[in-house]
Amino acid sequence: MTRVDAFRAAVDASVYSVRRAWGYAPTWLLRVIVGYLVLAVTPAAQVLVVSWLVETSGGTPREFVPPLVVLTVLLGLGQAMEQNTNLIGQRTANRLRARYQDELMRAVAALPPQRVGQAQTNATIQGCRSSLPDLGRLASSVVASAGALVTAAALCVSVWRISPVAGVLVVAALLPNLLVFAWDAKMQDAAFVPYGEWERRSEYAVEQLVGQRTATELATLGSGAVVAEVADTRRRTANAILDRILVLLTRTGTISGGGTAILLGGALAGVVVGGSGGAGIAAGIVGVLSGVAATRSAGFSFGDLISFAPKVRAYRQFVESVSHSVDTQIRSDAQSVDARRLTVTYPGSTEPAIRELSFSAEKGQIIALVGVNGAGKTTAINTVLGLLEPDAGVVAVDGVDATALPLAARLGYFGLLTQEFGRYEFTVRDTIRIGRPDGKATDDEIWQALDSAHAGDFVRRLGDGLDTQLGSQFGGVGLSGGQWQRLALARIYLRDAPIWILDEPTSAIDAEAEQQIFAELQRTRSDRITIVVSHRAWTLKGMDHIYVLDEGRIVEHGTYEQLITQQRRFSQIFAEQVA
Ligand SMILES: Nc1ncnc2c1ncn2[C@@H]1O[C@H](COP(=O)(O)OP(=O)(O)OP(=O)(O)O)[C@@H](O)[C@H]1O
């Protein structure tokens, strides 16, 4: 990034942040502007009043008391305004940060599933998250920078009266800082991505140490220190990247400090040589000293503008790359789903994970995909959902090629329960209403979903019913693996999409509850199409059709009784269970 680019990026970021601040917190922005405006003109006013005071210093009290009082008021005002404006700036920054965070999280929530979990997406989100405090602060920094320019201009005018050369030099003293900060920004921009990446890796390791599931495993293994070491090594790598930049910044800070000192020294010389009499010299010196403070604060705030610009750009690019106008409505009905000759090869693989795989189901049917680990069941399901693109073949819903639909609309046909279901440590109500995109559900609907998933009884026994906080990390109720799985199933009942895909829906659930859950699925089967992945033979008995996958192909299909009689792959896989 050239200096011109850095300035242009800083201007873009500044305009963006002030617009956003005006949109979100206009009265707070106004308060910040008023504060910095008062601060900006105070030094110049002090120069004028000092000149007045020195001129009246040998006179009567009637003559020197008014400038003395005005100067005292100015000093007091300057002090009070500085503190107040800083605090108002912080409060404004907090409000804006909350808005940016909400916007970022909504963008993350609206990400299409293919982008979720990708390494690059994760890195970008993490980078944006760590930039949120800076984004919140930027509008105040813009106002502070504008204030610094007003300070410099007002000082220039007031010192000009004493010595035009000094007036010009006071303003020129801003330049070294501006140039150096442009260069700093270039360096920081280059470091932003690699630093963020290593920080993210370190954070990931830390999360494993503190996350409930992994922390328990690590404590049992006694290997927490190994992970702590991994976190530490990664943090050191991140720090080394930052350190290189900070060393450069220290050097450039020294250089700009030297340049500023020379220019202000020149201004002082101009005042002493050109200042007509004691009043002029005193006022000029006050002006130049105020200039020192002004250039320092200008340096900081301009630095913010330039160094935050890449973060604003990354944030905007990400947030604007996500379309919020996607149709996430749950479809009301589907009569059939057909997978026709699907072949899928993962990127980087030479062999397809599934080949020419076909199956179909109609409303009211329950079908099953079975096979050993790695046979291709998850690949098949993800292709039906549209999360994987097939090399060949078609998925049709009600006879219409589903690729014609945008992914979000296509997903509206499905309720998916995977093995990786979420254990959301919210209240029971919030945990269940996640099942619907709009999150709207009456208590009756939630209880009905819980009862269907055989979770109603244990939830009724919890202290606060639907308001019970779940999960131990927030002091809530700890649940067993099976209870969490029932809540995940309840979300699918609440969602009530026309096609259900249940990947081992009862893997963590005891045999008795498993029977009840499958009985309930059978009882309500006419409402939907159900596709189940199961490794348990008995659950397959009531299925309308079972597809047996082996090495990515369907090698057999039929009802449970037909497959058992055939004595082929199905019988081999389930030999122990049906013996
Ligand atoms: N993201 C991926 N990239 C490359 N290959 C993959 C990926 N996911 C799965 N595979 C490969 O595709 C094949 C099918 O995997 P898949 O996960 O569909 O099997 P599965 O039948 O669902 O297994 P399981 O019962 O263990 O869940 C396997 O050989 C697997 O190694």
PDBQT file of the ligand as one rigid body, heavy atoms in Angstrom, charges set to zero:
ROOT
HETATM    1  N1  LIG A 601     -13.933 -33.497   3.753  1.00  0.00    +0.000 N 
HETATM    2  C1  LIG A 601     -13.463 -34.602   3.152  1.00  0.00    +0.000 A 
HETATM    3  N2  LIG A 601     -12.420 -34.527   2.316  1.00  0.00    +0.000 NA
HETATM    4  C2  LIG A 601     -11.939 -35.606   1.691  1.00  0.00    +0.000 A 
HETATM    5  N3  LIG A 601     -12.448 -36.848   1.848  1.00  0.00    +0.000 NA
HETATM    6  C3  LIG A 601     -13.484 -36.988   2.689  1.00  0.00    +0.000 A 
HETATM    7  C4  LIG A 601     -14.048 -35.869   3.397  1.00  0.00    +0.000 A 
HETATM    8  N4  LIG A 601     -15.095 -36.318   4.130  1.00  0.00    +0.000 NA
HETATM    9  C5  LIG A 601     -15.158 -37.633   3.921  1.00  0.00    +0.000 A 
HETATM   10  N5  LIG A 601     -14.215 -38.049   3.057  1.00  0.00    +0.000 N 
HETATM   11  C6  LIG A 601     -13.990 -39.418   2.559  1.00  0.00    +0.000 C 
HETATM   12  O1  LIG A 601     -15.175 -39.833   1.893  1.00  0.00    +0.000 OA
HETATM   13  C7  LIG A 601     -15.475 -41.157   2.203  1.00  0.00    +0.000 C 
HETATM   14  C8  LIG A 601     -16.896 -41.250   2.747  1.00  0.00    +0.000 C 
HETATM   15  O2  LIG A 601     -16.941 -40.571   3.977  1.00  0.00    +0.000 OA
HETATM   16  P1  LIG A 601     -18.303 -40.313   4.762  1.00  0.00    +0.000 P 
HETATM   17  O3  LIG A 601     -18.020 -39.370   5.861  1.00  0.00    +0.000 OA
HETATM   18  O4  LIG A 601     -19.346 -39.955   3.777  1.00  0.00    +0.000 OA
HETATM   19  O5  LIG A 601     -18.598 -41.775   5.343  1.00  0.00    +0.000 OA
HETATM   20  P2  LIG A 601     -19.710 -42.237   6.371  1.00  0.00    +0.000 P 
HETATM   21  O6  LIG A 601     -20.351 -43.443   5.773  1.00  0.00    +0.000 OA
HETATM   22  O7  LIG A 601     -20.613 -41.100   6.719  1.00  0.00    +0.000 OA
HETATM   23  O8  LIG A 601     -18.841 -42.659   7.631  1.00  0.00    +0.000 OA
HETATM   24  P3  LIG A 601     -19.209 -42.657   9.210  1.00  0.00    +0.000 P 
HETATM   25  O9  LIG A 601     -20.103 -43.850   9.457  1.00  0.00    +0.000 OA
HETATM   26  O10 LIG A 601     -17.869 -42.820   9.848  1.00  0.00    +0.000 OA
HETATM   27  O11 LIG A 601     -19.860 -41.360   9.525  1.00  0.00    +0.000 OA
HETATM   28  C9  LIG A 601     -14.413 -41.648   3.186  1.00  0.00    +0.000 C 
HETATM   29  O12 LIG A 601     -13.455 -42.387   2.462  1.00  0.00    +0.000 OA
HETATM   30  C10 LIG A 601     -13.813 -40.383   3.718  1.00  0.00    +0.000 C 
HETATM   31  O13 LIG A 601     -12.451 -40.567   3.982  1.00  0.00    +0.000 OA
ENDROOT
TORSDOF 0
